[in-house]
Amino acid sequence: MAKIITLAHQKGGVGKSTLAFNLAVCFQDQLRVSIVDIDLQGSLCEIKEDNPSLNIISIDQFNDIRLLDYDLVIVDTPPYLSNRLPELFHISDYVLIPTKAGFFDVMAIRSTIHLVNEAIIKNTKLKSGIVLNMIKHRSSITEEVKDLLSSFGTPLLNTMIYDRVSFSRSPITGGVLNGDDEKAKEEISSLAEEIVNML
């Protein structure tokens, strides 16, 4: 049965799709990986032809995700899926919550954390973590945001993903691991390792 990693945050623009894509690329050398795009915009499905080595599919029925014949399934969610997130969390093994280091992004994360905590009551094996994403270089706000996020009770991952052109371009370059930005490679590899250690 596949391990299911779901990326969720009820605020848009925090980089869920880009992280989902790059994590899949990171894992695909060792595992049979699929990305499930349940965003109606279908951002990841649109890049399917440009990335033939990745299995990117769209699914409406969440229970079908469990039936997929892969080692790992990474689920990309839209920000407006609030009423169906609990259903998705109940079948997930890990929920990754990306957030920018802005106070509005951090405030918006609380409702997602609440849904995760409610899901853990039924799915006691569910793990979760917050990753700071799209971090601006030399930003003084990051430490304040980290302190605030640490107070929410959900693990704050050590890895931070910085706002790099290589991440923005990654869907058309085959992922940061296929580029020459060594820092971006280190960041996505470190994030993948942290998630595996928590699973």
C-alpha positions as CSV (number, residue, x, y, z in Angstrom):
1,M,0.0,0.0,0.0
2,A,1.3,3.4,-1.0
3,K,2.5,6.0,1.6
4,I,0.5,9.2,1.0
5,I,2.0,12.6,1.6
6,T,-0.6,15.4,1.3
7,L,0.4,19.1,0.8
8,A,-2.2,21.4,2.3
9,H,-2.6,25.0,3.3
10,Q,-5.9,26.9,3.0
11,K,-4.2,30.0,1.7
12,G,-3.1,30.0,-1.9
13,G,0.3,31.1,-3.2
14,V,2.4,29.3,-0.7
15,G,4.1,27.0,-3.2
16,K,2.4,23.7,-2.7
17,S,2.5,22.6,-6.3
18,T,6.1,23.4,-6.8
19,L,7.1,21.5,-3.6
20,A,4.9,18.5,-4.6
21,F,6.6,18.4,-8.0
22,N,10.1,18.7,-6.6
23,L,9.5,16.1,-3.9
24,A,8.2,13.6,-6.4
25,V,11.3,14.2,-8.6
26,C,13.5,13.7,-5.5
27,F,11.9,10.4,-4.5
28,Q,11.5,8.9,-8.0
29,D,15.0,7.4,-8.2
30,Q,14.3,5.1,-5.2
31,L,10.5,4.7,-5.3
32,R,7.6,4.3,-7.7
33,V,6.0,7.8,-7.2
34,S,2.8,9.4,-8.4
35,I,1.5,12.9,-8.0
36,V,-2.2,13.3,-7.6
37,D,-3.4,16.7,-8.6
38,I,-6.8,17.5,-7.1
39,D,-6.6,21.2,-7.8
40,L,-9.3,22.2,-10.3
41,Q,-6.8,24.5,-11.9
42,G,-4.8,21.4,-12.7
43,S,-1.4,23.1,-12.5
44,L,0.5,19.9,-12.3
45,C,-1.6,18.1,-14.9
46,E,-0.8,20.8,-17.3
47,I,3.0,20.0,-17.1
48,K,2.5,16.3,-17.5
49,E,3.6,16.2,-21.2
50,D,6.8,18.1,-20.3
51,N,7.7,15.7,-17.6
52,P,7.0,12.2,-19.0
53,S,9.1,10.4,-16.3
54,L,6.6,11.5,-13.6
55,N,3.2,9.9,-13.2
56,I,0.8,12.9,-12.7
57,I,-2.8,12.0,-12.4
58,S,-6.1,13.7,-11.4
59,I,-8.6,11.9,-9.1
60,D,-12.0,13.0,-7.9
61,Q,-12.7,10.1,-5.4
62,F,-10.2,10.3,-2.6
63,N,-10.7,6.6,-1.6
64,D,-9.2,5.7,-5.0
65,I,-5.9,7.2,-4.0
66,R,-5.3,4.3,-1.6
67,L,-5.8,1.9,-4.4
68,L,-3.0,3.4,-6.6
69,D,-0.2,0.9,-7.3
70,Y,2.8,3.1,-6.2
71,D,5.2,3.2,-3.3
72,L,4.5,6.9,-2.7
73,V,1.7,9.2,-3.6
74,I,2.1,12.9,-3.3
75,V,-1.2,14.8,-3.2
76,D,-1.4,18.5,-4.2
77,T,-4.4,20.3,-2.8
78,P,-6.1,23.6,-3.8
79,P,-6.6,26.3,-1.1
80,Y,-10.4,26.1,-1.4
81,L,-10.8,22.4,-0.5
82,S,-11.5,23.1,3.2
83,N,-14.7,20.9,3.4
84,R,-12.9,17.9,1.9
85,L,-9.5,18.1,3.6
86,P,-10.6,16.0,6.6
87,E,-11.5,13.2,4.2
88,L,-8.1,13.4,2.6
89,F,-6.2,13.6,5.9
90,H,-7.9,10.4,7.0
91,I,-6.2,8.4,4.3
92,S,-2.9,10.3,4.5
93,D,0.3,9.2,6.3
94,Y,1.8,12.7,6.4
95,V,0.5,16.2,5.9
96,L,3.1,18.8,4.8
97,I,2.0,22.4,5.4
98,P,4.1,24.9,3.5
99,T,3.9,28.5,4.5
100,K,5.6,31.8,3.6
101,A,7.1,33.8,6.4
102,G,4.4,36.4,6.4
103,F,2.0,37.0,9.3
104,F,-1.1,36.6,7.2
105,D,0.2,33.2,5.9
106,V,1.0,32.1,9.4
107,M,-2.5,33.2,10.7
108,A,-4.1,31.3,7.9
109,I,-2.2,28.1,8.8
110,R,-4.1,27.7,12.0
111,S,-7.3,26.4,10.4
112,T,-5.3,23.8,8.5
113,I,-3.5,22.7,11.7
114,H,-6.9,22.4,13.4
115,L,-8.2,20.1,10.6
116,V,-5.0,18.0,10.9
117,N,-5.4,17.7,14.7
118,E,-9.0,16.6,14.3
119,A,-8.0,14.0,11.7
120,I,-5.4,12.5,14.0
121,I,-8.2,11.5,16.4
122,K,-9.4,9.0,13.7
123,N,-6.1,8.5,11.9
124,T,-3.8,8.0,14.8
125,K,-0.8,7.2,12.6
126,L,-1.0,10.6,10.8
127,K,2.1,12.8,11.0
128,S,2.4,16.4,10.0
129,G,4.9,19.2,9.7
130,I,5.3,22.8,8.7
131,V,7.9,23.9,6.2
132,L,8.9,27.6,5.7
133,N,8.8,28.0,1.9
134,M,9.7,30.8,-0.6
135,I,11.8,32.5,2.1
136,K,13.3,35.8,1.1
137,H,17.0,36.1,1.6
138,R,18.2,38.2,4.5
139,S,14.7,38.5,5.8
140,S,14.5,39.6,9.5
141,I,10.9,38.5,9.9
142,T,11.7,34.8,9.6
143,E,12.9,34.3,13.2
144,E,9.7,36.0,14.5
145,V,7.6,33.8,12.3
146,K,9.5,30.6,13.4
147,D,8.7,31.4,17.0
148,L,5.1,31.9,16.3
149,L,4.8,28.7,14.2
150,S,6.6,26.7,17.0
151,S,3.8,27.7,19.4
152,F,1.1,25.9,17.3
153,G,2.1,22.4,18.4
154,T,2.8,21.0,14.9
155,P,6.4,20.2,14.2
156,L,8.3,23.0,12.4
157,L,10.8,21.3,10.1
158,N,14.4,22.4,10.2
159,T,14.6,22.7,6.4
160,M,13.7,26.1,4.9
161,I,13.1,26.5,1.2
162,Y,14.3,29.8,-0.1
163,D,12.8,31.9,-2.9
164,R,15.0,30.8,-5.8
165,V,14.5,31.2,-9.5
166,S,15.5,27.5,-9.9
167,F,12.3,26.5,-7.9
168,S,10.1,28.9,-9.9
169,R,11.5,27.4,-13.2
170,S,11.6,23.8,-12.0
171,P,8.3,22.6,-13.6
172,I,9.8,23.3,-17.0
173,T,13.4,22.2,-16.2
174,G,12.4,18.8,-14.8
175,G,12.9,19.8,-11.1
176,V,15.7,21.5,-9.2
177,L,17.6,18.2,-8.9
178,N,18.1,18.3,-12.7
179,G,19.5,21.8,-12.6
180,D,22.7,23.4,-11.4
181,D,21.5,25.2,-8.3
182,E,23.3,23.3,-5.6
183,K,21.6,25.1,-2.7
184,A,18.2,24.3,-4.1
185,K,19.2,20.7,-4.5
186,E,20.3,20.6,-0.9
187,E,17.1,22.2,0.3
188,I,14.7,19.8,-1.4
189,S,16.9,16.8,-0.5
190,S,16.9,17.9,3.1
191,L,13.1,18.3,3.1
192,A,12.6,14.8,1.6
193,E,14.9,13.3,4.3
194,E,13.1,15.0,7.1
195,I,9.8,13.7,5.9
196,V,11.1,10.2,5.5
197,N,12.5,10.3,9.0
198,M,9.1,11.3,10.4
199,L,7.3,8.6,8.4
